[in-house]
Amino acid sequence: MRVVIAEDSAILRDGLADHGHEVVAMAGDATALIAAVAEHRPDVAVVDIRMPPTFTDEGLLAALELRRGHPGTGVLVFSQWIETRYATELLAAGAAGVGYLLKDRVADVREFVEALARVAAGGTALDPEVVSQLMNAGRTGLDRLTPREREVLERMAQGLSNAAIAAALHVTERAVEKHIGNIFTKLDLPPSDTHHRRVLAVLRLRG
């Protein structure tokens, strides 16, 4: 596994090497991170949220750019902080090849390396606390749904396709599509890959 790291942990770098993985570049800021990924084409990039120069959200913005510009590279956010708005954006194009772990909740390097390998292979690694906050963020949007939209969302949670929902509710498939669009808007789910927005909407319902 070839890795680019934009995170200042020497223990993490050494731990990856100890497990037989190659750290091809270390990046000190978001610009250097994006350049390193473009140059080395790693399997996965490890990104902290707060990076120079302002130490606010540079890392997450860089992660979003990597997802758009280098879809073949996994991205694992590794931080002390949870930024739900950007995390939702990060996942909006699909959860494959994405991770978000909290530094103080990773027990050891082996656990981290296993999660990183999963992301590099196209899987997902999300800390349960991140999932919980994503579910809570905008949960009040459920209150804005009409009874019909709530019915549609409940059937989405059952795994029904648009056609199956239309048959169950005795409406047209086009009407279902309109209701789903309204649901996404009211739950503040950004335009993106429709299938994954369905997952996020269902998570909020079940939360």
N, CA and C atoms as a LAMMPS dump frame, in Angstrom:
ITEM: TIMESTEP
0
ITEM: NUMBER OF ATOMS
621
ITEM: BOX BOUNDS ff ff ff
-5.0000000000000000e+02 5.0000000000000000e+02
-5.0000000000000000e+02 5.0000000000000000e+02
-5.0000000000000000e+02 5.0000000000000000e+02
ITEM: ATOMS id mol type element x y z
1 1 1 N 0.849 -1.189 0
2 1 2 C 0 0 0
3 1 3 C 0.888 1.244 0
4 2 1 N 0.661 2.148 -0.934
5 2 2 C 1.432 3.386 -1.046
6 2 3 C 0.59 4.528 -0.47
7 3 1 N 1.196 5.294 0.43
8 3 2 C 0.441 6.269 1.218
9 3 3 C 1.09 7.649 1.156
10 4 1 N 0.257 8.68 1.021
11 4 2 C 0.688 10.061 1.229
12 4 3 C 0.082 10.514 2.55
13 5 1 N 0.887 11.131 3.4
14 5 2 C 0.418 11.557 4.716
15 5 3 C 0.496 13.076 4.839
16 6 1 N -0.627 13.685 5.196
17 6 2 C -0.657 15.11 5.528
18 6 3 C -1.073 15.206 6.99
19 7 1 N -0.217 14.704 7.83
20 7 2 C -0.505 14.589 9.267
21 7 3 C 0.852 14.45 9.95
22 8 1 N 1.048 15.121 11.087
23 8 2 C 2.39 15.268 11.642
24 8 3 C 2.807 14.191 12.642
25 9 1 N 2.21 13.014 12.557
26 9 2 C 2.521 11.969 13.519
27 9 3 C 3.648 11.062 13.019
28 10 1 N 4.805 11.15 13.681
29 10 2 C 5.921 10.272 13.33
30 10 3 C 5.594 8.827 13.676
31 11 1 N 4.822 8.648 14.748
32 11 2 C 4.419 7.293 15.156
33 11 3 C 3.601 6.643 14.053
34 12 1 N 2.708 7.413 13.458
35 12 2 C 1.881 6.894 12.37
36 12 3 C 2.75 6.508 11.178
37 13 1 N 3.674 7.375 10.808
38 13 2 C 4.562 7.093 9.67
39 13 3 C 5.383 5.83 9.919
40 14 1 N 5.957 5.746 11.115
41 14 2 C 6.774 4.58 11.446
42 14 3 C 5.921 3.317 11.524
43 15 1 N 4.703 3.46 12.032
44 15 2 C 3.817 2.298 12.137
45 15 3 C 3.459 1.732 10.783
46 16 1 N 3.239 2.602 9.808
47 16 2 C 2.945 2.14 8.452
48 16 3 C 4.14 1.389 7.874
49 17 1 N 5.321 1.934 8.095
50 17 2 C 6.528 1.272 7.592
51 17 3 C 6.716 -0.086 8.257
52 18 1 N 6.437 -0.147 9.556
53 18 2 C 6.584 -1.407 10.29
54 18 3 C 5.64 -2.484 9.77
55 19 1 N 4.515 -2.069 9.193
56 19 2 C 3.55 -3.037 8.667
57 19 3 C 3.747 -3.284 7.174
58 20 1 N 4.862 -2.82 6.633
59 20 2 C 5.211 -3.135 5.255
60 20 3 C 4.63 -2.209 4.214
61 21 1 N 4.111 -1.048 4.638
62 21 2 C 3.534 -0.106 3.688
63 21 3 C 4.512 1.034 3.417
64 22 1 N 4.392 1.66 2.266
65 22 2 C 5.341 2.683 1.847
66 22 3 C 4.716 4.074 1.935
67 23 1 N 5.327 4.941 2.73
68 23 2 C 4.925 6.342 2.772
69 23 3 C 5.708 7.06 1.672
70 24 1 N 5.032 7.387 0.584
71 24 2 C 5.725 7.946 -0.58
72 24 3 C 5.936 9.447 -0.465
73 25 1 N 5.172 10.125 0.418
74 25 2 C 5.353 11.568 0.596
75 25 3 C 4.704 12.01 1.896
76 26 1 N 5.316 13.035 2.504
77 26 2 C 4.754 13.712 3.666
78 26 3 C 4.443 15.143 3.245
79 27 1 N 3.219 15.609 3.511
80 27 2 C 2.815 16.95 3.089
81 27 3 C 2.538 17.82 4.307
82 28 1 N 3.074 19.044 4.292
83 28 2 C 2.894 19.937 5.426
84 28 3 C 1.703 20.853 5.314
85 29 1 N 1.133 20.959 4.125
86 29 2 C -0.064 21.791 3.956
87 29 3 C -0.91 21.223 2.829
88 30 1 N -2.081 21.828 2.63
89 30 2 C -3.031 21.287 1.663
90 30 3 C -2.501 21.341 0.241
91 31 1 N -1.815 22.408 -0.108
92 31 2 C -1.268 22.534 -1.466
93 31 3 C -0.258 21.429 -1.738
94 32 1 N 0.615 21.197 -0.765
95 32 2 C 1.623 20.146 -0.92
96 32 3 C 0.966 18.771 -0.99
97 33 1 N -0.114 18.587 -0.24
98 33 2 C -0.841 17.309 -0.262
99 33 3 C -1.383 17.018 -1.656
100 34 1 N -2.062 17.981 -2.236
101 34 2 C -2.666 17.786 -3.553
102 34 3 C -1.582 17.533 -4.597
103 35 1 N -0.481 18.267 -4.494
104 35 2 C 0.634 18.073 -5.438
105 35 3 C 1.244 16.686 -5.27
106 36 1 N 1.386 16.227 -4.025
107 36 2 C 1.986 14.911 -3.776
108 36 3 C 1.118 13.795 -4.319
109 37 1 N -0.185 13.922 -4.166
110 37 2 C -1.089 12.897 -4.697
111 37 3 C -1.034 12.876 -6.217
112 38 1 N -1.002 14.057 -6.83
113 38 2 C -0.916 14.13 -8.288
114 38 3 C 0.381 13.502 -8.796
115 39 1 N 1.467 13.691 -8.05
116 39 2 C 2.765 13.177 -8.483
117 39 3 C 2.904 11.676 -8.248
118 40 1 N 2.499 11.2 -7.074
119 40 2 C 2.794 9.818 -6.685
120 40 3 C 1.636 8.836 -6.932
121 41 1 N 0.436 9.351 -7.126
122 41 2 C -0.73 8.484 -7.341
123 41 3 C -0.797 7.366 -6.29
124 42 1 N -0.876 7.726 -5.013
125 42 2 C -0.887 6.705 -3.964
126 42 3 C -2.208 5.949 -3.916
127 43 1 N -2.205 4.868 -3.156
128 43 2 C -3.447 4.125 -2.945
129 43 3 C -4.391 4.88 -2.018
130 44 1 N -3.804 5.641 -1.089
131 44 2 C -4.626 6.338 -0.108
132 44 3 C -3.849 7.527 0.455
133 45 1 N -4.597 8.56 0.849
134 45 2 C -4.011 9.738 1.491
135 45 3 C -4.606 9.896 2.884
136 46 1 N -3.751 10.196 3.851
137 46 2 C -4.19 10.458 5.223
138 46 3 C -4.169 11.967 5.428
139 47 1 N -5.303 12.532 5.85
140 47 2 C -5.451 13.983 5.884
141 47 3 C -5.945 14.433 7.26
142 48 1 N -5.234 15.394 7.849
143 48 2 C -5.74 16.045 9.054
144 48 3 C -6.659 17.188 8.626
145 49 1 N -7.599 17.566 9.49
146 49 2 C -8.53 18.636 9.136
147 49 3 C -7.855 19.997 9.19
148 50 1 N -7.173 20.261 10.281
149 50 2 C -6.642 21.599 10.53
150 50 3 C -5.172 21.659 10.13
151 51 1 N -4.941 22.351 9.009
152 51 2 C -3.601 22.433 8.431
153 51 3 C -3.245 23.899 8.191
154 52 1 N -1.96 24.193 7.95
155 52 2 C -1.544 25.571 7.642
156 52 3 C -2.256 26.058 6.382
157 53 1 N -2.474 27.371 6.226
158 53 2 C -1.952 28.407 7.127
159 53 3 C -2.893 28.8 8.269
160 54 1 N -4.197 28.538 8.17
161 54 2 C -5.126 29.034 9.184
162 54 3 C -5.499 27.99 10.225
163 55 1 N -5.167 26.727 9.957
164 55 2 C -5.473 25.633 10.881
165 55 3 C -6.97 25.576 11.208
166 56 1 N -7.786 25.693 10.174
167 56 2 C -9.237 25.577 10.349
168 56 3 C -9.762 24.372 9.581
169 57 1 N -10.008 24.542 8.275
170 57 2 C -10.613 23.457 7.509
171 57 3 C -9.845 23.117 6.235
172 58 1 N -8.588 23.558 6.154
173 58 2 C -7.815 23.333 4.917
174 58 3 C -7.743 21.858 4.538
175 59 1 N -7.58 21 5.539
176 59 2 C -7.456 19.574 5.257
177 59 3 C -8.697 18.979 4.64
178 60 1 N -9.849 19.355 5.172
179 60 2 C -11.097 18.809 4.627
180 60 3 C -11.374 19.344 3.229
181 61 1 N -11.074 20.597 3.003
182 61 2 C -11.241 21.144 1.653
183 61 3 C -10.324 20.422 0.674
184 62 1 N -9.109 20.119 1.113
185 62 2 C -8.191 19.364 0.263
186 62 3 C -8.713 17.955 0.014
187 63 1 N -9.288 17.335 1.05
188 63 2 C -9.856 15.993 0.894
189 63 3 C -10.972 16 -0.138
190 64 1 N -11.807 17.033 -0.1
191 64 2 C -12.885 17.143 -1.089
192 64 3 C -12.317 17.284 -2.503
193 65 1 N -11.249 18.081 -2.635
194 65 2 C -10.624 18.251 -3.952
195 65 3 C -10.007 16.943 -4.443
196 66 1 N -9.409 16.189 -3.525
197 66 2 C -8.839 14.892 -3.907
198 66 3 C -9.919 13.937 -4.374
199 67 1 N -11.064 13.948 -3.711
200 67 2 C -12.166 13.07 -4.107
201 67 3 C -12.634 13.398 -5.517
202 68 1 N -12.645 14.681 -5.849
203 68 2 C -13.086 15.084 -7.191
204 68 3 C -12.02 14.822 -8.242
205 69 1 N -10.779 15.168 -7.909
206 69 2 C -9.717 15.1 -8.913
207 69 3 C -9.002 13.777 -9.009
208 70 1 N -9.042 12.962 -7.946
209 70 2 C -8.325 11.685 -7.927
210 70 3 C -9.221 10.601 -7.314
211 71 1 N -10.295 10.265 -8.005
212 71 2 C -11.257 9.304 -7.444
213 71 3 C -10.67 7.925 -7.178
214 72 1 N -9.526 7.614 -7.789
215 72 2 C -8.912 6.313 -7.557
216 72 3 C -8.082 6.242 -6.284
217 73 1 N -7.897 7.382 -5.627
218 73 2 C -7.13 7.428 -4.381
219 73 3 C -8.075 7.496 -3.191
220 74 1 N -7.919 6.563 -2.258
221 74 2 C -8.723 6.614 -1.049
222 74 3 C -8.324 7.805 -0.198
223 75 1 N -9.271 8.301 0.588
224 75 2 C -9.01 9.451 1.457
225 75 3 C -9.475 9.107 2.867
226 76 1 N -8.542 9.192 3.809
227 76 2 C -8.896 8.956 5.199
228 76 3 C -8.595 10.202 6.018
229 77 1 N -9.642 10.815 6.546
230 77 2 C -9.495 11.973 7.423
231 77 3 C -9.181 11.454 8.824
232 78 1 N -8.135 11.992 9.419
233 78 2 C -7.674 11.537 10.739
234 78 3 C -7.474 12.772 11.603
235 79 1 N -8.372 12.992 12.539
236 79 2 C -8.354 14.266 13.245
237 79 3 C -8.966 14.147 14.638
238 80 1 N -8.799 15.201 15.416
239 80 2 C -9.456 15.297 16.714
240 80 3 C -10.85 15.883 16.574
241 81 1 N -11.174 16.399 15.405
242 81 2 C -12.387 17.183 15.232
243 81 3 C -13.367 16.511 14.273
244 82 1 N -14.644 16.785 14.481
245 82 2 C -15.678 16.332 13.556
246 82 3 C -16.331 17.559 12.941
247 83 1 N -16.247 17.663 11.637
248 83 2 C -16.895 18.749 10.9
249 83 3 C -18.001 18.121 10.055
250 84 1 N -19.229 18.177 10.553
251 84 2 C -20.309 17.415 9.911
252 84 3 C -20.637 17.914 8.508
253 85 1 N -20.565 19.23 8.29
254 85 2 C -20.948 19.735 6.955
255 85 3 C -20.004 19.202 5.897
256 86 1 N -18.69 19.3 6.163
257 86 2 C -17.72 18.821 5.192
258 86 3 C -17.708 17.301 5.12
259 87 1 N -17.95 16.651 6.264
260 87 2 C -17.98 15.186 6.255
261 87 3 C -19.122 14.691 5.372
262 88 1 N -20.255 15.366 5.432
263 88 2 C -21.381 15 4.575
264 88 3 C -21.014 15.177 3.108
265 89 1 N -20.341 16.291 2.804
266 89 2 C -19.886 16.511 1.424
267 89 3 C -18.916 15.429 0.991
268 90 1 N -18.018 15.066 1.892
269 90 2 C -17.009 14.061 1.577
270 90 3 C -17.663 12.733 1.214
271 91 1 N -18.753 12.412 1.888
272 91 2 C -19.445 11.147 1.659
273 91 3 C -20.49 11.233 0.555
274 92 1 N -20.804 12.454 0.128
275 92 2 C -21.924 12.632 -0.789
276 92 3 C -21.732 11.939 -2.125
277 93 1 N -20.499 11.826 -2.581
278 93 2 C -20.248 11.177 -3.864
279 93 3 C -20.134 9.666 -3.726
280 94 1 N -20.42 9.156 -2.535
281 94 2 C -20.327 7.721 -2.282
282 94 3 C -19.332 7.442 -1.171
283 95 1 N -19.582 6.394 -0.408
284 95 2 C -18.741 6.1 0.743
285 95 3 C -17.515 5.258 0.392
286 96 1 N -17.448 4.719 -0.819
287 96 2 C -16.326 3.86 -1.196
288 96 3 C -15.022 4.644 -1.183
289 97 1 N -14.009 4.089 -0.519
290 97 2 C -12.71 4.722 -0.491
291 97 3 C -12.63 5.946 0.393
292 98 1 N -13.472 5.993 1.439
293 98 2 C -13.499 7.143 2.344
294 98 3 C -13.411 6.661 3.786
295 99 1 N -12.638 7.386 4.589
296 99 2 C -12.571 7.099 6.012
297 99 3 C -12.563 8.379 6.816
298 100 1 N -13.046 8.31 8.044
299 100 2 C -13.01 9.456 8.957
300 100 3 C -12.861 8.884 10.354
301 101 1 N -11.651 8.982 10.899
302 101 2 C -11.357 8.437 12.216
303 101 3 C -10.917 9.547 13.163
304 102 1 N -11.219 9.371 14.44
305 102 2 C -10.834 10.334 15.466
306 102 3 C -9.577 9.85 16.172
307 103 1 N -8.612 10.75 16.304
308 103 2 C -7.308 10.378 16.836
309 103 3 C -7.397 9.752 18.229
310 104 1 N -8.235 10.339 19.093
311 104 2 C -8.26 9.853 20.47
312 104 3 C -9.079 8.585 20.643
313 105 1 N -9.622 8.059 19.539
314 105 2 C -10.426 6.845 19.642
315 105 3 C -9.795 5.665 18.883
316 106 1 N -8.611 5.884 18.332
317 106 2 C -7.887 4.793 17.681
318 106 3 C -6.946 4.179 18.714
319 107 1 N -7.188 2.925 19.042
320 107 2 C -6.478 2.289 20.157
321 107 3 C -5.002 2.051 19.862
322 108 1 N -4.68 1.633 18.649
323 108 2 C -3.275 1.348 18.338
324 108 3 C -3.033 1.49 16.841
325 109 1 N -1.754 1.449 16.466
326 109 2 C -1.383 1.629 15.06
327 109 3 C -1.955 0.511 14.195
328 110 1 N -1.967 -0.707 14.712
329 110 2 C -2.485 -1.825 13.923
330 110 3 C -3.946 -1.583 13.519
331 111 1 N -4.734 -1.096 14.46
332 111 2 C -6.143 -0.801 14.164
333 111 3 C -6.25 0.257 13.072
334 112 1 N -5.393 1.28 13.174
335 112 2 C -5.41 2.334 12.169
336 112 3 C -5.01 1.793 10.803
337 113 1 N -3.946 1.005 10.758
338 113 2 C -3.452 0.463 9.486
339 113 3 C -4.51 -0.418 8.835
340 114 1 N -5.228 -1.194 9.625
341 114 2 C -6.29 -2.039 9.073
342 114 3 C -7.391 -1.186 8.446
343 115 1 N -7.757 -0.09 9.132
344 115 2 C -8.774 0.806 8.587
345 115 3 C -8.279 1.478 7.309
346 116 1 N -7.014 1.879 7.306
347 116 2 C -6.436 2.531 6.135
348 116 3 C -6.403 1.59 4.943
349 117 1 N -6.056 0.34 5.183
350 117 2 C -6.034 -0.65 4.098
351 117 3 C -7.434 -0.86 3.537
352 118 1 N -8.419 -0.822 4.401
353 118 2 C -9.805 -0.981 3.95
354 118 3 C -10.209 0.168 3.025
355 119 1 N -9.838 1.385 3.406
356 119 2 C -10.145 2.548 2.568
357 119 3 C -9.395 2.47 1.243
358 120 1 N -8.119 2.089 1.297
359 120 2 C -7.314 1.982 0.081
360 120 3 C -7.901 0.97 -0.887
361 121 1 N -8.564 -0.062 -0.351
362 121 2 C -9.156 -1.111 -1.187
363 121 3 C -10.557 -0.754 -1.673
364 122 1 N -11.002 0.474 -1.375
365 122 2 C -12.325 0.902 -1.826
366 122 3 C -13.407 0.731 -0.799
367 123 1 N -13.028 0.389 0.429
368 123 2 C -14.011 0.242 1.492
369 123 3 C -14.213 1.539 2.256
370 124 1 N -14.818 1.434 3.427
371 124 2 C -15.149 2.591 4.24
372 124 3 C -14.705 2.356 5.678
373 125 1 N -14.238 3.413 6.337
374 125 2 C -13.868 3.325 7.754
375 125 3 C -14.34 4.599 8.443
376 126 1 N -15.454 4.506 9.149
377 126 2 C -16.024 5.667 9.836
378 126 3 C -16.117 5.398 11.325
379 127 1 N -15.586 6.329 12.12
380 127 2 C -15.726 6.217 13.563
381 127 3 C -17.213 6.302 13.921
382 128 1 N -17.693 5.476 14.847
383 128 2 C -19.112 5.522 15.235
384 128 3 C -19.575 6.906 15.697
385 129 1 N -18.674 7.652 16.326
386 129 2 C -19.047 8.999 16.772
387 129 3 C -19.271 9.927 15.586
388 130 1 N -18.501 9.744 14.529
389 130 2 C -18.698 10.525 13.31
390 130 3 C -20.062 10.195 12.707
391 131 1 N -20.385 8.916 12.635
392 131 2 C -21.684 8.492 12.1
393 131 3 C -22.81 9.086 12.929
394 132 1 N -22.666 9.045 14.261
395 132 2 C -23.699 9.565 15.146
396 132 3 C -23.94 11.047 14.913
397 133 1 N -22.865 11.813 14.79
398 133 2 C -23.036 13.25 14.58
399 133 3 C -23.588 13.558 13.191
400 134 1 N -23.216 12.76 12.199
401 134 2 C -23.79 12.951 10.871
402 134 3 C -25.296 12.7 10.887
403 135 1 N -25.704 11.702 11.661
404 135 2 C -27.125 11.395 11.764
405 135 3 C -27.87 12.506 12.491
406 136 1 N -27.234 13.058 13.534
407 136 2 C -27.893 14.101 14.318
408 136 3 C -27.949 15.423 13.579
409 137 1 N -26.941 15.67 12.752
410 137 2 C -26.906 16.931 12.017
411 137 3 C -28.091 17.007 11.057
412 138 1 N -28.925 17.979 11.254
413 138 2 C -30.068 18.131 10.367
414 138 3 C -31.199 17.161 10.635
415 139 1 N -31.157 16.451 11.778
416 139 2 C -32.237 15.514 12.047
417 139 3 C -33.585 16.224 12.131
418 140 1 N -33.574 17.482 12.579
419 140 2 C -34.819 18.226 12.664
420 140 3 C -35.452 18.409 11.304
421 141 1 N -34.688 18.212 10.243
422 141 2 C -35.271 18.303 8.91
423 141 3 C -36.389 17.315 8.693
424 142 1 N -36.425 16.241 9.463
425 142 2 C -37.524 15.275 9.365
426 142 3 C -38.853 15.932 9.679
427 143 1 N -38.818 16.941 10.545
428 143 2 C -40.05 17.628 10.918
429 143 3 C -40.638 18.419 9.752
430 144 1 N -39.805 18.691 8.752
431 144 2 C -40.277 19.481 7.607
432 144 3 C -40.91 18.619 6.521
433 145 1 N -40.838 17.307 6.675
434 145 2 C -41.399 16.42 5.654
435 145 3 C -42.923 16.365 5.756
436 146 1 N -43.569 16.3 4.589
437 146 2 C -45.011 16.091 4.573
438 146 3 C -45.294 14.617 4.893
439 147 1 N -46.539 14.285 5.253
440 147 2 C -46.86 12.874 5.509
441 147 3 C -46.519 11.964 4.334
442 148 1 N -46.737 12.431 3.106
443 148 2 C -46.433 11.613 1.939
444 148 3 C -44.924 11.433 1.797
445 149 1 N -44.158 12.512 2.006
446 149 2 C -42.7 12.407 1.927
447 149 3 C -42.173 11.456 3
448 150 1 N -42.792 11.491 4.16
449 150 2 C -42.383 10.569 5.225
450 150 3 C -42.672 9.121 4.806
451 151 1 N -43.81 8.899 4.159
452 151 2 C -44.126 7.554 3.67
453 151 3 C -43.081 7.08 2.66
454 152 1 N -42.708 7.979 1.753
455 152 2 C -41.709 7.631 0.749
456 152 3 C -40.378 7.297 1.424
457 153 1 N -39.974 8.11 2.394
458 153 2 C -38.715 7.869 3.088
459 153 3 C -38.746 6.544 3.849
460 154 1 N -39.867 6.218 4.458
461 154 2 C -39.98 4.95 5.183
462 154 3 C -39.831 3.758 4.245
463 155 1 N -40.35 3.887 3.036
464 155 2 C -40.205 2.796 2.069
465 155 3 C -38.798 2.755 1.475
466 156 1 N -38.153 3.91 1.387
467 156 2 C -36.739 3.921 1.013
468 156 3 C -35.934 3.145 2.054
469 157 1 N -36.299 3.31 3.329
470 157 2 C -35.606 2.609 4.407
471 157 3 C -35.807 1.102 4.327
472 158 1 N -36.895 0.68 3.673
473 158 2 C -37.142 -0.746 3.478
474 158 3 C -36.35 -1.299 2.3
475 159 1 N -35.669 -0.405 1.579
476 159 2 C -34.856 -0.832 0.45
477 159 3 C -35.607 -0.9 -0.863
478 160 1 N -36.805 -0.3 -0.923
479 160 2 C -37.598 -0.368 -2.154
480 160 3 C -37.05 0.59 -3.211
481 161 1 N -37.147 0.18 -4.453
482 161 2 C -36.775 1.041 -5.577
483 161 3 C -37.874 2.078 -5.786
484 162 1 N -37.594 3.074 -6.635
485 162 2 C -38.62 4.079 -6.931
486 162 3 C -39.872 3.44 -7.517
487 163 1 N -39.674 2.465 -8.399
488 163 2 C -40.826 1.806 -9.016
489 163 3 C -41.649 1.057 -7.972
490 164 1 N -40.968 0.39 -7.05
491 164 2 C -41.669 -0.359 -6.014
492 164 3 C -42.397 0.58 -5.059
493 165 1 N -41.79 1.733 -4.758
494 165 2 C -42.45 2.719 -3.895
495 165 3 C -43.707 3.249 -4.586
496 166 1 N -43.582 3.528 -5.884
497 166 2 C -44.731 4.032 -6.644
498 166 3 C -45.881 3.032 -6.616
499 167 1 N -45.565 1.758 -6.799
500 167 2 C -46.605 0.726 -6.77
501 167 3 C -47.248 0.624 -5.393
502 168 1 N -46.432 0.714 -4.348
503 168 2 C -46.958 0.581 -2.99
504 168 3 C -47.865 1.743 -2.606
505 169 1 N -47.541 2.932 -3.091
506 169 2 C -48.311 4.122 -2.722
507 169 3 C -49.352 4.508 -3.772
508 170 1 N -49.406 3.727 -4.849
509 170 2 C -50.381 3.967 -5.923
510 170 3 C -50.224 5.363 -6.534
511 171 1 N -48.962 5.719 -6.807
512 171 2 C -48.661 6.98 -7.477
513 171 3 C -47.716 6.673 -8.63
514 172 1 N -47.418 7.692 -9.428
515 172 2 C -46.497 7.48 -10.54
516 172 3 C -45.051 7.496 -10.041
517 173 1 N -44.186 6.884 -10.833
518 173 2 C -42.774 6.892 -10.473
519 173 3 C -42.211 8.308 -10.508
520 174 1 N -42.745 9.127 -11.409
521 174 2 C -42.295 10.517 -11.476
522 174 3 C -42.649 11.272 -10.2
523 175 1 N -43.816 10.962 -9.644
524 175 2 C -44.214 11.599 -8.386
525 175 3 C -43.276 11.192 -7.257
526 176 1 N -42.862 9.935 -7.259
527 176 2 C -41.916 9.452 -6.241
528 176 3 C -40.594 10.199 -6.369
529 177 1 N -40.123 10.351 -7.592
530 177 2 C -38.863 11.07 -7.81
531 177 3 C -38.955 12.499 -7.281
532 178 1 N -40.109 13.128 -7.48
533 178 2 C -40.303 14.495 -6.989
534 178 3 C -40.282 14.527 -5.466
535 179 1 N -40.945 13.56 -4.843
536 179 2 C -40.953 13.492 -3.376
537 179 3 C -39.537 13.283 -2.834
538 180 1 N -38.781 12.418 -3.493
539 180 2 C -37.414 12.145 -3.035
540 180 3 C -36.554 13.401 -3.162
541 181 1 N -36.728 14.131 -4.249
542 181 2 C -35.999 15.39 -4.398
543 181 3 C -36.328 16.366 -3.273
544 182 1 N -37.613 16.432 -2.898
545 182 2 C -38.033 17.293 -1.794
546 182 3 C -37.416 16.835 -0.474
547 183 1 N -37.346 15.524 -0.29
548 183 2 C -36.754 14.969 0.937
549 183 3 C -35.296 15.39 1.047
550 184 1 N -34.544 15.238 -0.054
551 184 2 C -33.132 15.611 -0.035
552 184 3 C -32.968 17.099 0.298
553 185 1 N -33.84 17.934 -0.27
554 185 2 C -33.758 19.376 -0.023
555 185 3 C -34.045 19.695 1.439
556 186 1 N -35.097 19.097 1.982
557 186 2 C -35.499 19.399 3.355
558 186 3 C -34.523 18.839 4.388
559 187 1 N -33.797 17.789 4.029
560 187 2 C -32.804 17.224 4.944
561 187 3 C -31.41 17.813 4.719
562 188 1 N -31.349 18.826 3.828
563 188 2 C -30.083 19.519 3.553
564 188 3 C -28.994 18.571 3.078
565 189 1 N -29.363 17.635 2.205
566 189 2 C -28.389 16.725 1.617
567 189 3 C -27.956 17.306 0.277
568 190 1 N -26.666 17.579 0.111
569 190 2 C -26.19 18.264 -1.088
570 190 3 C -26.363 17.428 -2.347
571 191 1 N -26.581 18.082 -3.489
572 191 2 C -26.685 17.348 -4.749
573 191 3 C -25.435 16.525 -4.997
574 192 1 N -25.639 15.246 -5.317
575 192 2 C -24.502 14.354 -5.529
576 192 3 C -25.022 13.034 -6.041
577 193 1 N -24.261 12.003 -5.781
578 193 2 C -24.673 10.662 -6.193
579 193 3 C -25.974 10.291 -5.492
580 194 1 N -27.045 10.072 -6.27
581 194 2 C -28.372 9.88 -5.697
582 194 3 C -28.442 8.692 -4.756
583 195 1 N -27.805 7.596 -5.111
584 195 2 C -27.894 6.402 -4.278
585 195 3 C -27.379 6.684 -2.876
586 196 1 N -26.25 7.395 -2.784
587 196 2 C -25.721 7.616 -1.444
588 196 3 C -26.577 8.601 -0.663
589 197 1 N -27.17 9.572 -1.308
590 197 2 C -28.069 10.469 -0.594
591 197 3 C -29.248 9.699 -0.017
592 198 1 N -29.664 8.662 -0.677
593 198 2 C -30.731 7.813 -0.126
594 198 3 C -30.27 7.188 1.193
595 199 1 N -29.016 6.731 1.209
596 199 2 C -28.485 6.113 2.424
597 199 3 C -28.462 7.12 3.569
598 200 1 N -27.981 8.341 3.302
599 200 2 C -27.911 9.356 4.336
600 200 3 C -29.301 9.725 4.841
601 201 1 N -30.277 9.799 3.943
602 201 2 C -31.642 10.114 4.354
603 201 3 C -32.2 9.028 5.248
604 202 1 N -31.951 7.788 4.903
605 202 2 C -32.427 6.653 5.718
606 202 3 C -31.746 6.64 7.08
607 203 1 N -30.457 6.965 7.115
608 203 2 C -29.751 7.032 8.395
609 203 3 C -30.401 8.043 9.324
610 204 1 N -30.819 9.155 8.794
611 204 2 C -31.458 10.173 9.625
612 204 3 C -32.82 9.702 10.129
613 205 1 N -33.531 9 9.294
614 205 2 C -34.822 8.464 9.724
615 205 3 C -34.633 7.467 10.855
616 206 1 N -33.658 6.593 10.72
617 206 2 C -33.442 5.564 11.72
618 206 3 C -32.772 6.092 12.976
619 207 1 N -32.146 7.296 12.864
620 207 2 C -31.486 7.874 14.02
621 207 3 C -32.465 8.352 15.065
